């Protein structure tokens, strides 16, 4: 049998039990608020990073080329029949180096008209914008060169710098395609007086054949 003193000796257990019951509850192990916030920020950063990676992998759509094609020799495509009627027979021509980049292509052509020992020279530039839409800045750039007369019936925007008998410059934008035709008198000014080379024609009204030939060139570049 267990004696009474042995029962008393068990008071240590009883005392421990009382202390356990009286002890306050331990702290909760719930996560601190800033840990939740940190976890949310990390998750959001991961989602944003994945979205940025996916975006960077997508290639920019760029403007609709509207059927315009790139060419290596603009002189072969530009017939310029109307200018030939106004200036004389078409003769020699030359091309500038071609710009061929993923974002833009550009080619130029210089064509002579009239007699072999003189005549007029017409310069044409064709720029195809393959990534950036040139529309918003086209008019501002045209005005920068002093092209003030707006022309209707050709392209989306068109401006002509009328120099009357000295020639003119025509700039046209049609979607992603930008064109410029220049024809200037070969006479020059010396000591305040105009010196004629004997090879210049009266270029008044030259904008009409320039517009006709550019319309034909725009159609040819879409074939």
Buried (B, 14 or more C-beta within 10 A) or exposed (E): EEEEEEEEEEEEEEEEEEEEEEEEEEEEEEEEEEEEEEEEEEEEEEEEEEEEEEEEEEEEEBBEBEEBEBBEEBBEBBBBEBBBEBBBEBEEBEBEEBEEEEEBBBBBBBBBBBEEEBBBBBBBBBBBBBBBEBBEEBBEBBEEEEBEEEBEEBBEBBBBBBBEEBBBBBBBBBBBBBBBBBBBBBBEEEEEEEEEEEBBBEBEEBBEBBBBBBBBBBEBBEE
